[in-house]
Amino acid sequence: MIVFFFFLIYSFLFIFSTIPFFFPSNKARLFAYGRDFGDSIIEKVDDASFGPYNLPFVYYGANHTQIYINNNGLLSFDNVDARFTFDMFPLSGVPRIAGYWGDVDTRGYILFGNNVFYQVLKPGDTALNQLRDTVRAVYPIKLKTFDPIRGFIATWQDVGRYKMQNVPNTFQVVIGTNGDHSFAVLNYRANGIRWLSGQAGFDSGDGVHFFNVPYSGTPQAVEIPNNSNIGMKGRYVFRIDENIIYGVGCNPNPCQNGGSCKETADNDDGYVCTCKTGFSGQQCENNACDPNPCQNGGTCKKTANGAACTCATGFSGTNCEVDSCDPSPCQNGGTCNHANNANGYTCACSDGFSGGICQVTPCSNNPCQNGGTCTISGGSYQCTCKEGWSGKNCQNDPCSNNPCKNGGTCSVNPNQSGGFQCSCKAGFIGNNCQTDVCDSNPCSNGGVCSHSDNENGFTCSCTNGFGGPICQVSYCGSRPCLNGGTCIGLPNGFECQCPSSYSGRFCQNDVCQSQPCLNGGSCTISDDDSGYTCSCQNGFQGPRCQVNTCSPNPCQNGGTCAPAPNENGYVCSCPIGFTGPTCQKQSCSPNPCQNGGTCNAADNDRGYKCTCPVKWIGVNCQTLDQILASNPCGYWRFDTDAKLRDSSQNGNNLDSFTTNVVEYPVPFDGANGALTFFAPDILTARLSGVSIVDSFTVEALLSNTVPASSPIIMLTQTGLTDSRSLNFHFL
């Protein structure tokens, strides 16, 4: 009876321990779920998947758009995974998140159990807010403003195992993202894992990247609800958007391969790993020797810097990637063998070859002389000589047999055909001096060929009228003589015989072209072919107007010569006192003045002027002065350009007049002090207001031969009131 009573108590506690309504502390481990919070429930099945549900999400560094819920404890991205038997991560295939992956069967009856709830979360949903608050609390440094915009929740409430419905498991997976960072929360109810054979964690599906929750997949899996990585039993929080799954701090130790964990507030993860030698990565997940980086049989050894390779014989390089025989260093067909020496190889050389890499050949020292080419033949060599050279080693030069004829001299020239060059004697050409240049008689028009040292090897002696290197030019053939000139052939050219009116080598110049008429004369070619005639300017004469009629000066006695259009070509302007065509006649020699007259040179058409004695007048003093003969009292005589000047009035002119030679008596009136000149063609000059006249001077402008101060006539008048002397002068 007592045993039955305890059995009833145990059964009661077992049944109601699975009901959150009666055990609030168990439900507090899970985020809000159930129909009251908008969840849906999948049908009760075994080994089935549901979805897809649209959910843009970053997981393990990759973008996904759809998520599936699998009743065997899995969420998968982009495809289903309904397998009931779990495999330990890592796996290939679809990316997965395992709350507790095992052989879940929800078809059995469990009071209030065997339910799988799910919901795509959106902003404002209670579970998404709980995820937000949890992340902010766990990662307070850089993610204190984390605010997810979408997520997914799946809750396996009291689910049984295939053929084991009496010990159900309860667990929950909640994921959320803000577009940059993604997080997952795994919640486990107290005693939430009762049946074993299950795995919890994360797998990228690439066969490399994964993370297992401690104890999952082991007989100690029942401890999962009793542990945590954030200090809250039954709750695990991870960042899942990168290639590494980040936990929180060092609980549990995220450092793999024996790495030591140290919690820190300097990063979002809250920890830093110190890896053992040969391991690296944020969680020491990289084994420097796995996979083995050492190639070609090299041995990997972990070091402080990662790994070091000990290479097999013949290999080198950081990863033993360098094969000392690939490519083969052995030349000329030698065989490369790996060897334990500094080079890592040895060469087995073919016959005739030697050296460390079989580089020494029978041609190495080039036995072929004079530019010969050496080729290997078997274990020996063969020389291919340049043109003209011969012998085993090309030692015989092309001039050995003297190929140059007709006395030509041979010299070696590798740039010439046959390897030699002939210097031929004058008159011979050809590669071997075999051709006499005069054999073909290159001289035209009867020219004679002879050998020469010039570039052609010959010269031509041409007949008259022909020229050029081969007498090919007829000097008169092109009719070079112009204007009717006649071409005459010469030994080295031609000559033009020109008409008298033309000149120049080609009779190209007419006689007037050279301007033979001097001093501005005009040249005219003669119609009778006699040459030319010149029409001279005034003052020039001669066939070419070469004679200047005024040079030398034909005018004598200081006469001035000027060109004139007369037969002499000039006219003389004679100085005073000379006349004649060339001023050769002196006007006062012989003396033309008669009756004792004096001849003086004068600027008139006669060239002289006579000064006549008293009583004689006329150009040549040839006429007796009848006035004087009839008037013994005397008279005044005035000639051309006479001026009357008052000496007492400082030489002021009283008047002036011009007249021919006039002779007449001059009465003197002392009463009014005036001299009156009476003549029909003479101006009258008076001295007004002069009561007493001291003297008067009559000036006559005469020729330069009469001194200006010489008196010609002096006459004293008496009978005045006061006796005065009147002196009259011709200047």
Secondary structure, DSSP 8 states (H G I E B T S, - for coil): -HHHHHHHHHHHHHHHHT-TTT-HHHHHTS-S-SGGGT-EE----BS-EEEEEEEEEEETTEEEEEEEEETTTEEEESS----SS---S--BSS-EEEEEES-EE--S--TT-SEEEEEEE-TT-HHHHHHHHHHHHHSTTT-TT---SEEEEEEEEEEEETTEEEEEEEEEEEEEE-SS-EEEEEEE-TT---S-S-EEEEE-SBSS-EEE-TTTTSTTGGGGGG--SSSSTTEEEEE-SSSS-B-STTSS----TT-EEEE-SSSSSSEEEE--TTEESTTS-EETTBS----TT-EEEEETTEEEEE--TTEESTTS-EETTSS----TT-EEEE-SSSSSEEEE--TT-BSTTS-B-TTTT----TT-EEEEETTEEEEE--TT-BSTTS-B-TTTT----TT-EEEE-TTSGGGEEEE--TTEESTTS-EETTTT----TT-EEEE-SSTTSEEEE--TTEESTTS-EETTTT----TT-EEEEETTEEEEE--TTEESTTS-EEGGGG--S-TT-EEEE-TTSS-EEEE--TTEESTTS-EETTSS----TT-EEEE-SSSSSEEEE--TTEESTTS-EETTSS----TT-EEEE-SSSSSEEEE--TTEESTTS-EE-HHHHH-TT--EEE-TTEEEEETTTTTEEEEE---S-EEE---EETTTTEE----TT------TT-SS---EEEEE---TTS-TT--S-------SSS---------
